Amino acid sequence: MSDTATSDLAAPVSPATAAPSTVQKLAAEALGTFILVFGVIGTAIFAAGFADGQGGLNVGFLGVALGLGLSVVVAAYAFGPVSGGHFNPAVTLGLAVAGRFAWREVVGYLAAQVAGAIVASTALLGILSLGPVLDLAVFRGASTGYDELSPGGYGLGSAFLVETIATAVFLFVILGVTTAGRSAADFAPLAIGLTLTVLALVAIPVSNASFNPARSIATAIYGGGEALGQLWLSIVAPILGAVIAGLLAQVVFGRLPKPAATS
C-alpha cells in the first residue's frame, strides 16, 4: 500500500481501519473537487450579479467567497479522511514540497482533481443549456485573469501577485492546522474554509480568486479564447505560491512529519 499523507484536513483514520486504496483516494479527490467547483462556480453563475447589480440573487463577492469556503469545508469533512482533502493541484504540490505528501502519488491526484473540476463545470453547462438562455459568457466572467477578466480591471502584475500570495497563505494555514499533535486538527476543515473565504474577499476584485489550477481549467475551457489565453497565470501563480510556502514550512513550523508508511 502506498504512503498515506499526514496532511488530512479532517480527523485521521483510526489505525484499526484499513487504509484507503489508491482508487478510493483518487475518487475522493475527484468528488471533493467536483463539490468545490460546482459550489463556487455555480454560485458565481446563478446567484451573483457583479457589474450592474443584475442577475440571480445578487449575492455579489461575499456570496461567491462563502460559496468557495463552505464548499471546501463540506468536501474536506466528507473526503478528508480518505484522501487528505487536497482538491487543488497547488495544494498537492505544495504539500509534496513540504514533505507532507508522497511524490509518487502527485500525478494521480492532479489528474483526479482536474477531472472532477471539468465534470463540475460541464454539469453547470448542462444546467445552463436546459434553462431559458445559454450564454457561455458567464464562464468567461467566472474565469480567473487580469485586465478584461479582472472584475476590478486590475493588470497582470496585480493578478499574479494576489494569486501567488493568497495561495501561499492558504498552504501555510493548511500546514499549520494539520501539523501532527495539534489539538485543533478536528477543526481543520473549518479553519481552511474560513481562510479561503477571507482570501477570496481580497482577491475576487483583482483576479476572480482561483488559487486552484483545476478550478481555473474547468471554467476556462468554456470561457472562450481570452480565458484560455490567460489560463497560464491561474496555473503558474498558485503553484508558485504553494511551492514557496512548502519550502518555508520547516522554518515556520519546525521539522514537519514525513508521510507514514502503511501496510
NUDREN-521116 format. One record per residue (C-alpha): residue in three letters; x, y, z. Coordinates in steps of 0.05 Angstrom, whole numbers, padded with zeros to 5 digits. Each point is the difference from the previous one (the first is absolute). Example, Ala and Ser with C-alpha at 12.3 -4.5 7.8 and 13.67 -1.06 7.14 Angstrom:
<recs>
+------+--------+--------+--------+
! resn !      u !      v !      w !
+------+--------+--------+--------+
!  ALA !  00246 ! -00090 !  00156 !
!  SER !  00027 !  00069 ! -00013 !
+------+--------+--------+--------+
</recs>
This chain:
<recs>
+------+--------+--------+--------+
! resn !      u !      v !      w !
+------+--------+--------+--------+
!  MET !  00000 !  00000 !  00000 !
!  SER !  00025 !  00070 ! -00016 !
!  ASP !  00019 !  00051 !  00052 !
!  THR ! -00056 !  00037 !  00034 !
!  ALA !  00006 !  00076 !  00005 !
!  THR !  00001 !  00030 !  00069 !
!  SER ! -00034 !  00063 ! -00027 !
!  ASP ! -00072 ! -00023 !  00007 !
!  LEU ! -00048 !  00058 !  00007 !
!  ALA ! -00044 ! -00041 !  00047 !
!  ALA !  00012 ! -00047 !  00057 !
!  PRO !  00048 ! -00057 ! -00019 !
!  VAL ! -00027 ! -00070 ! -00013 !
!  SER !  00007 ! -00046 !  00060 !
!  PRO !  00059 ! -00048 ! -00004 !
!  ALA ! -00050 ! -00057 !  00005 !
!  THR ! -00033 !  00022 ! -00065 !
!  ALA !  00029 ! -00024 ! -00065 !
!  ALA !  00037 !  00054 ! -00038 !
!  PRO ! -00037 !  00026 ! -00061 !
!  SER !  00021 ! -00030 ! -00066 !
!  THR !  00029 !  00043 ! -00056 !
!  VAL ! -00066 ! -00004 ! -00038 !
!  GLN ! -00038 !  00024 !  00062 !
!  LYS !  00047 !  00058 !  00010 !
!  LEU ! -00004 !  00022 ! -00073 !
!  ALA ! -00075 ! -00006 !  00000 !
!  ALA ! -00004 !  00042 !  00064 !
!  GLU !  00044 !  00054 ! -00032 !
!  ALA ! -00043 !  00001 ! -00063 !
!  LEU ! -00065 !  00004 !  00040 !
!  GLY !  00027 !  00053 !  00047 !
!  THR !  00025 !  00043 ! -00057 !
!  PHE ! -00067 ! -00009 ! -00034 !
!  ILE ! -00035 !  00027 !  00062 !
!  LEU !  00047 !  00059 !  00005 !
!  VAL ! -00007 !  00021 ! -00073 !
!  PHE ! -00074 ! -00014 ! -00004 !
!  GLY ! -00011 !  00041 !  00063 !
!  VAL !  00042 !  00061 ! -00014 !
!  ILE ! -00010 !  00005 ! -00076 !
!  GLY ! -00073 ! -00017 !  00007 !
!  THR ! -00008 !  00057 !  00049 !
!  ALA !  00037 !  00048 ! -00047 !
!  ILE ! -00042 ! -00021 ! -00060 !
!  PHE ! -00069 ! -00005 !  00030 !
!  ALA ! -00002 !  00044 !  00062 !
!  ALA !  00050 !  00056 ! -00008 !
!  GLY ! -00011 !  00066 ! -00035 !
!  PHE !  00067 !  00036 ! -00006 !
!  ALA !  00006 !  00059 ! -00046 !
!  ASP ! -00070 !  00028 ! -00005 !
!  GLY ! -00037 ! -00030 !  00059 !
!  GLN ! -00041 ! -00042 ! -00048 !
!  GLY ! -00012 ! -00074 !  00000 !
!  GLY ! -00010 ! -00056 !  00049 !
!  LEU ! -00007 !  00018 !  00073 !
!  ASN !  00056 !  00051 ! -00006 !
!  VAL !  00039 ! -00033 !  00056 !
!  GLY !  00061 !  00036 ! -00026 !
!  PHE !  00072 ! -00011 !  00021 !
!  LEU ! -00019 ! -00021 !  00071 !
!  GLY ! -00046 ! -00054 ! -00025 !
!  VAL !  00052 ! -00029 ! -00047 !
!  ALA !  00053 !  00002 !  00054 !
!  LEU ! -00047 ! -00037 !  00047 !
!  GLY ! -00017 ! -00049 ! -00055 !
!  LEU !  00074 ! -00016 ! -00006 !
!  GLY !  00014 ! -00006 !  00074 !
!  LEU ! -00062 ! -00041 !  00016 !
!  SER !  00012 ! -00047 ! -00058 !
!  VAL !  00070 ! -00015 !  00025 !
!  VAL ! -00025 ! -00010 !  00071 !
!  VAL ! -00052 ! -00052 ! -00018 !
!  ALA !  00045 ! -00036 ! -00051 !
!  ALA !  00058 ! -00003 !  00050 !
!  TYR ! -00044 ! -00029 !  00056 !
!  ALA ! -00029 ! -00050 ! -00049 !
!  PHE !  00063 ! -00023 ! -00036 !
!  GLY !  00059 !  00024 !  00041 !
!  PRO !  00006 ! -00066 !  00039 !
!  VAL !  00005 ! -00037 ! -00067 !
!  SER !  00047 !  00041 ! -00042 !
!  GLY !  00025 !  00057 !  00044 !
!  GLY ! -00048 !  00048 ! -00033 !
!  HIS !  00045 !  00039 ! -00047 !
!  PHE ! -00049 !  00016 ! -00057 !
!  ASN !  00052 !  00046 ! -00030 !
!  PRO !  00063 ! -00015 ! -00041 !
!  ALA !  00037 !  00057 !  00034 !
!  VAL ! -00015 ! -00029 !  00068 !
!  THR !  00024 ! -00069 ! -00021 !
!  LEU !  00065 !  00027 ! -00028 !
!  GLY !  00011 !  00045 !  00060 !
!  LEU ! -00010 ! -00057 !  00049 !
!  ALA !  00048 ! -00043 ! -00039 !
!  VAL !  00053 !  00055 !  00002 !
!  ALA ! -00011 !  00006 !  00075 !
!  GLY !  00011 ! -00075 !  00009 !
!  ARG ! -00072 ! -00012 !  00020 !
!  PHE ! -00022 ! -00040 ! -00061 !
!  ALA !  00033 ! -00055 ! -00041 !
!  TRP !  00025 !  00024 ! -00068 !
!  ARG ! -00019 ! -00066 ! -00033 !
!  GLU ! -00073 !  00016 !  00013 !
!  VAL !  00002 !  00070 ! -00028 !
!  VAL ! -00017 ! -00014 ! -00073 !
!  GLY ! -00061 ! -00042 !  00017 !
!  TYR ! -00026 !  00053 !  00047 !
!  LEU !  00009 !  00055 ! -00051 !
!  ALA ! -00036 ! -00040 ! -00053 !
!  ALA ! -00058 ! -00016 !  00047 !
!  GLN ! -00007 !  00073 !  00021 !
!  VAL ! -00001 !  00027 ! -00071 !
!  ALA ! -00050 ! -00054 ! -00022 !
!  GLY ! -00046 !  00015 !  00059 !
!  ALA !  00003 !  00074 ! -00015 !
!  ILE ! -00016 ! -00009 ! -00074 !
!  VAL ! -00059 ! -00045 !  00015 !
!  ALA ! -00026 !  00053 !  00047 !
!  SER !  00004 !  00057 ! -00051 !
!  THR ! -00030 ! -00046 ! -00053 !
!  ALA ! -00058 ! -00015 !  00047 !
!  LEU ! -00011 !  00074 !  00009 !
!  LEU !  00001 !  00009 ! -00075 !
!  GLY ! -00053 ! -00054 ! -00005 !
!  ILE ! -00044 !  00037 !  00050 !
!  LEU !  00009 !  00064 ! -00040 !
!  SER ! -00016 ! -00035 ! -00066 !
!  LEU ! -00068 ! -00021 !  00028 !
!  GLY ! -00016 !  00069 !  00025 !
!  PRO ! -00031 !  00061 ! -00034 !
!  VAL !  00066 !  00026 ! -00028 !
!  LEU !  00066 ! -00035 ! -00015 !
!  ASP !  00053 !  00054 !  00006 !
!  LEU !  00071 ! -00025 !  00005 !
!  ALA !  00022 !  00070 !  00019 !
!  VAL ! -00016 ! -00020 !  00072 !
!  PHE !  00060 ! -00047 ! -00002 !
!  ARG !  00043 !  00056 ! -00026 !
!  GLY ! -00024 !  00043 !  00058 !
!  ALA !  00018 ! -00055 !  00049 !
!  SER !  00069 ! -00012 ! -00029 !
!  THR !  00062 !  00024 !  00035 !
!  GLY !  00042 !  00053 ! -00033 !
!  TYR !  00021 !  00072 ! -00008 !
!  ASP ! -00020 !  00062 ! -00039 !
!  GLU ! -00068 ! -00017 ! -00032 !
!  LEU ! -00007 ! -00063 !  00042 !
!  SER !  00014 !  00037 !  00065 !
!  PRO ! -00065 !  00024 !  00032 !
!  GLY !  00037 !  00063 !  00024 !
!  GLY !  00041 !  00009 ! -00064 !
!  TYR !  00066 ! -00018 !  00033 !
!  GLY !  00060 ! -00016 ! -00043 !
!  LEU !  00045 ! -00061 ! -00006 !
!  GLY !  00047 !  00019 !  00056 !
!  SER ! -00055 !  00009 !  00051 !
!  ALA ! -00035 ! -00064 ! -00019 !
!  PHE !  00064 ! -00040 !  00002 !
!  LEU !  00019 !  00027 !  00068 !
!  VAL ! -00067 ! -00012 !  00032 !
!  GLU ! -00006 ! -00071 ! -00026 !
!  THR !  00071 ! -00016 !  00023 !
!  ILE ! -00005 !  00032 !  00069 !
!  ALA ! -00070 ! -00026 !  00015 !
!  THR !  00020 ! -00072 ! -00019 !
!  ALA !  00062 !  00004 !  00044 !
!  VAL ! -00042 !  00025 !  00059 !
!  PHE ! -00051 ! -00055 ! -00013 !
!  LEU !  00053 ! -00055 !  00001 !
!  PHE !  00032 !  00028 !  00063 !
!  VAL ! -00068 ! -00005 !  00034 !
!  ILE ! -00009 ! -00072 ! -00024 !
!  LEU !  00069 ! -00019 !  00025 !
!  GLY ! -00011 !  00035 !  00066 !
!  VAL ! -00068 ! -00030 !  00018 !
!  THR !  00018 ! -00070 ! -00023 !
!  THR !  00068 ! -00006 !  00034 !
!  ALA !  00002 ! -00063 !  00041 !
!  GLY ! -00015 !  00008 !  00075 !
!  ARG ! -00041 !  00064 ! -00006 !
!  SER ! -00066 ! -00004 !  00037 !
!  ALA ! -00036 !  00042 ! -00053 !
!  ALA !  00006 ! -00055 ! -00053 !
!  ASP ! -00074 ! -00018 !  00004 !
!  PHE ! -00017 !  00072 ! -00019 !
!  ALA !  00050 !  00003 ! -00058 !
!  PRO ! -00053 !  00000 ! -00055 !
!  LEU ! -00036 !  00058 !  00033 !
!  ALA !  00064 !  00041 !  00007 !
!  ILE !  00020 ! -00015 ! -00071 !
!  GLY ! -00069 !  00018 ! -00028 !
!  LEU ! -00001 !  00065 !  00039 !
!  THR !  00070 !  00017 ! -00025 !
!  LEU ! -00023 ! -00010 ! -00072 !
!  THR ! -00060 !  00045 !  00012 !
!  VAL !  00044 !  00056 !  00026 !
!  LEU !  00051 ! -00008 ! -00056 !
!  ALA ! -00055 ! -00001 ! -00052 !
!  LEU ! -00028 !  00066 !  00026 !
!  VAL !  00068 !  00031 ! -00012 !
!  ALA !  00013 ! -00032 ! -00067 !
!  ILE ! -00067 ! -00002 ! -00036 !
!  PRO !  00002 !  00073 ! -00022 !
!  VAL !  00072 ! -00009 ! -00024 !
!  SER !  00003 ! -00068 ! -00034 !
!  ASN ! -00067 ! -00035 !  00012 !
!  ALA !  00035 ! -00040 !  00055 !
!  SER !  00019 ! -00070 ! -00022 !
!  PHE !  00061 ! -00024 !  00040 !
!  ASN ! -00016 ! -00066 ! -00035 !
!  PRO !  00024 ! -00020 ! -00070 !
!  ALA ! -00054 ! -00054 ! -00006 !
!  ARG ! -00055 !  00050 !  00013 !
!  SER !  00030 !  00048 ! -00050 !
!  ILE !  00007 ! -00053 ! -00054 !
!  ALA ! -00072 ! -00021 !  00010 !
!  THR ! -00027 !  00070 ! -00012 !
!  ALA !  00049 !  00020 ! -00055 !
!  ILE ! -00018 ! -00058 ! -00046 !
!  TYR ! -00070 !  00030 ! -00007 !
!  GLY !  00021 !  00073 !  00009 !
!  GLY !  00026 !  00013 ! -00070 !
!  GLY !  00066 !  00020 ! -00030 !
!  GLU !  00017 !  00056 !  00049 !
!  ALA ! -00011 ! -00045 !  00060 !
!  LEU !  00043 ! -00055 ! -00031 !
!  GLY !  00053 !  00051 ! -00019 !
!  GLN !  00007 !  00023 !  00072 !
!  LEU ! -00005 ! -00070 !  00031 !
!  TRP !  00075 ! -00004 !  00008 !
!  LEU ! -00003 !  00051 !  00057 !
!  SER ! -00051 ! -00041 !  00037 !
!  ILE !  00047 ! -00060 ! -00004 !
!  VAL !  00068 !  00031 !  00011 !
!  ALA ! -00016 !  00050 !  00056 !
!  PRO ! -00036 ! -00047 !  00048 !
!  ILE !  00053 ! -00054 ! -00010 !
!  LEU !  00055 !  00051 !  00013 !
!  GLY ! -00034 !  00023 !  00064 !
!  ALA ! -00010 ! -00071 !  00024 !
!  VAL !  00072 ! -00019 ! -00014 !
!  ILE !  00026 !  00061 !  00036 !
!  ALA ! -00043 ! -00017 !  00061 !
!  GLY !  00023 ! -00073 ! -00003 !
!  LEU !  00073 !  00020 ! -00001 !
!  LEU ! -00008 !  00048 !  00058 !
!  ALA ! -00044 ! -00047 !  00041 !
!  GLN !  00056 ! -00032 !  00040 !
!  VAL !  00026 !  00069 !  00020 !
!  VAL ! -00070 !  00021 !  00023 !
!  PHE ! -00024 ! -00064 !  00032 !
!  GLY !  00064 ! -00037 !  00016 !
!  ARG !  00014 ! -00070 ! -00025 !
!  LEU ! -00064 ! -00026 ! -00032 !
!  PRO ! -00018 ! -00074 !  00004 !
!  LYS !  00012 ! -00043 ! -00061 !
!  PRO ! -00057 ! -00041 ! -00030 !
!  ALA ! -00008 ! -00063 !  00041 !
!  ALA !  00007 ! -00067 ! -00036 !
!  THR ! -00059 ! -00047 !  00006 !
!  SER ! -00006 ! -00073 ! -00015 !
+------+--------+--------+--------+
</recs>
